[in-house]
């Protein structure tokens, strides 16, 4: 079986039509989902990008692979195999349209890079650049005799949200700089890390609804790009035996918790990502499954689809194949709880269960959130009511459980807690000198 893994960076599950979103952001992904299998409670447990993809490709958590930050100094241990290596060693041709570099290039016969014009005064045609690379990858895959694995990495809807026409005004009418709005004031003036960034790529912004609409427009743009991928596959040999898996490394905070358009916090906005699978015979029928699943399950599932299910166990993957759930049409999920971490704008860790979310703050200089947050996801799915102060005994019990889990994983792996020695790597975005006149920069930065 050929395997096509598509990652749509920074994509929240709840902003797709097949997950219930009210805007028409994803007709082509929705159509694929209607013919395939959708997992409705899929979790990316480790934020941001580098730990997210490392977990996806190794089937392991941060205690095993030690990758917990974005752009950190720690590299993946060569002794830990990644999915492409495992498939390549077992007879697969492997190719990627990707620009992550580092250990993410391991195991590929071909890595086709890409780039796009990053002028913030112009639309960013990210998906089109990825499509050009993806076409070369798919031609290489189908132009040889082996079964193949391809990874296509799209960068919409990651910030900055600058979709090209006709998507740029698809979901917003009006003037986003109209003085009658003041909903963007807090975002622009109380968080210096973002102030100049938004002034640069959304100058004069007053309406916070505009970047929210542009995030959705970015999804519509990449969804249209994927339509071309589906069409290419239909015309290439081997399409009838190709499994497609669509997911994301993490989601995105919009304005739900006053964290403003990046990957902050261990909220569902960041953790809940799509998991859509399709194969004309093996993964079909428009099946929708509940139950908690996680990124550790992706590599075992792909190996299982390739007839190599035993490899996941041989290499010590934590995850479980999703295929038995599909075969049984089961809503049991693969686990009852997921250990979660963030080492991006702040340092946090905790648990996500079927009903509850609990996490503690290890470092939070930017947002100054409470030391503990506890949410009942059934009663409060948008995580607006922190129960920590109301249930201190439960918090202490969960804290002991969390400490015990960390200690147990350290002992079991023989590795340190990666959050104990790796700092956050995101403190400010944007170039203030491109956003404000030179004579204002010193004042804005706190100088004389």
C-alpha positions, -999 to 999 in steps of 0.1 A, spaced: 0 0 0 13 35 -9 11 60 20 5 98 17 8 117 49 -3 154 46 4 178 75 -14 211 74 6 232 99 -12 250 127 -46 236 117 -73 234 144 -98 206 140 -127 227 150 -123 251 120 -130 224 95 -165 216 82 -162 179 89 -156 188 126 -186 211 127 -173 246 117 -199 271 105 -178 287 77 -172 269 45 -135 266 50 -128 230 38 -150 216 11 -123 194 -3 -111 180 30 -147 175 40 -154 155 8 -124 133 16 -137 128 51 -171 119 38 -155 90 19 -130 80 46 -126 79 84 -126 108 109 -113 106 144 -130 133 164 -108 135 196 -73 134 182 -47 151 203 -13 166 194 3 164 229 35 183 226 35 219 215 50 235 192 62 223 158 94 204 164 82 183 193 48 179 175 64 164 143 90 144 162 62 127 182 43 121 149 72 104 132 86 84 161 55 73 179 72 84 211 67 111 237 91 139 248 107 117 276 118 93 249 129 117 222 137 147 243 125 172 217 104 197 236 112 232 221 111 249 187 145 254 172 163 242 203 198 229 205 189 193 212 188 170 182 170 137 179 192 108 190 202 89 159 194 56 177 157 66 176 143 57 141 118 79 123 90 66 102 106 73 68 138 53 79 117 24 90 98 23 57 129 29 36 147 0 53 118 -23 44 115 -16 7 96 17 4 106 46 -18 103 77 5 100 113 -5 89 146 12 79 181 2 92 198 33 115 225 47 119 215 84 154 202 79 175 187 108 164 152 117 132 155 97 153 147 65 163 113 78 152 83 58 141 100 26 152 92 -9 141 126 -20 134 158 0 120 185 -23 123 219 -6 103 251 -13 101 288 -5 78 317 -12 79 355 -13 78 367 23 71 404 16 44 413 42 29 438 18 20 410 -6 0 378 -2 20 348 8 14 320 -17 26 293 6 3 265 -5 11 270 -42 48 268 -34 42 235 -15 21 222 -44 50 228 -69 72 207 -46 45 181 -40 40 176 -77 77 167 -81 74 144 -51 44 125 -64 60 122 -99 91 107 -83 70 83 -62 49 70 -91 78 69 -115 95 40 -98 86 4 -90 85 3 -52 56 11 -29 60 46 -17 56 69 13 53 106 7 51 134 33 36 168 22 40 196 47 18 227 41 23 260 60 -11 275 58 -28 286 81 3 294 101 8 331 108 11 356 92 -24 351 78 -19 367 43 -39 346 18 -39 356 -18 -70 367 -37 -98 357 -39 -94 342 -5 -81 374 12 -116 388 16 -135 356 16 -148 358 51 -145 395 60 -165 425 48 -157 460 59 -127 480 72 -106 462 97 -90 496 106 -122 514 113 -118 534 146 -153 522 157 -136 489 166 -115 486 197 -114 448 201 -78 446 189 -65 472 214 -56 447 242 -38 424 218 -18 453 202 -9 472 233 -7 448 263 16 422 247 48 438 234 59 404 220 32 408 193 27 445 191 50 452 162 44 419 145 7 428 139 16 464 130 38 450 103 15 426 86 -19 441 96 -11 478 99 -38 499 116 -57 468 128 -86 477 152 -110 447 147 -98 414 162 -124 396 140 -102 403 109 -73 380 118 -98 354 129 -115 356 94 -81 355 77 -71 323 96 -102 307 81 -94 322 47 -59 305 49 -76 272 55 -98 277 25 -67 285 4 -48 254 14 -80 233 10 -82 244 -26 -45 236 -31 -52 200 -18 -80 197 -45 -51 196 -70 -34 169 -51 -65 147 -52 -67 153 -90 -31 145 -95 -35 112 -76 -64 102 -97 -42 105 -128 -11 87 -114 -5 50 -113 -11 34 -79 -39 58 -68 -63 28 -62 -39 15 -35 -29 48 -18 -38 56 18 -42 93 26 -37 106 62 -43 142 70 -34 158 103 -15 188 118 14 194 142 -8 216 165 -37 241 164 -38 278 171 -50 302 197 -72 329 182 -88 351 209 -104 324 231 -80 328 260 -64 362 253 -33 347 237 -36 362 203 -29 342 172 -1 318 179 4 285 197 2 294 233 -12 273 261 -24 237 265 -59 245 255 -80 224 231 -74 252 205 -38 239 203 -41 203 212 -72 192 192 -61 186 156 -77 167 126 -72 130 119 -87 121 86 -79 88 68 -89 75 34 -82 44 13 -107 33 -13 -111 -1 3 -94 -1 37 -104 33 51 -137 43 36 -174 47 42 -176 81 60 -169 65 94 -168 90 123 -152 78 156 -149 93 190 -125 82 217 -92 97 227 -64 92 201 -30 109 199 0 116 176 19 87 190 -6 65 172 1 78 137 34 60 130 21 27 143 -10 31 121 10 38 89 33 9 96 1 -13 101 -13 -1 68 20 -11 52 17 -46 67 45 -38 91 26 -36 124 52 -55 143 78 -28 137 61 -4 160 65 -28 189 100 -38 179 111 -1 180 93 7 213 67 30 200 42 42 227 13 46 203 -13 21 191 -25 15 155 -59 31 148 -68 3 124 -85 -20 150 -107 9 160 -117 13 123 -124 -24 118 -145 -26 150 -161 9 144 -151 15 180 -153 47 200 -130 34 227 -99 54 215 -64 42 220 -59 57 255 -77 71 285 -53 101 291 -25 119 273 5 136 289 8 171 274 35 197 273 43 232 259 77 248 256 70 276 232 59 310 247 57 294 282 65 261 299 36 240 310 27 203 314 -3 182 325 -28 156 315 -57 156 290 -83 129 298 -116 121 282 -134 145 305 -107 167 322 -77 189 314 -52 197 342 -19 214 337 7 233 358 28 263 349 66 259 351 74 292 335 51 320 323 67 354 320 44 367 292 8 358 302 10 353 340 -16 327 341 -25 308 373 0 282 385 -27 254 380 -55 252 355 -83 225 357 -112 223 332 -142 200 329 -143 195 292 -178 180 292 -193 209 310 -169 236 297 -156 226 263 -142 260 256 -121 260 288 -134 293 302 -139 283 338 -108 273 357 -118 250 386 -84 250 403 -93 274 431 -127 257 437 -112 222 440 -78 226 457 -78 190 470 -84 176 435 -56 199 422 -32 186 448 -41 150 440 -36 156 403 -3 174 410 10 144 429 -2 121 400 16 144 375 48 144 395 46 106 398 42 103 361 72 124 353 93 105 378 81 72 364 89 82 328 124 95 338 131 62 355 116 41 327 135 59 299 167 67 318 164 102 304 160 135 322 128 155 322 133 176 289 116 206 304 140 207 333 170 217 311 154 232 280 141 268 281 114 283 260 126 296 226 99 321 216 99 355 233 91 380 205 80 378 169 83 403 141 107 430 132 99 463 149 121 483 126 99 473 97 67 481 116 74 515 131 95 545 120 131 544 132 127 574 155 101 555 175 119 522 179 140 532 209 110 544 228 91 513 219 119 491 231 122 509 264 153 531 255 158 567 260 
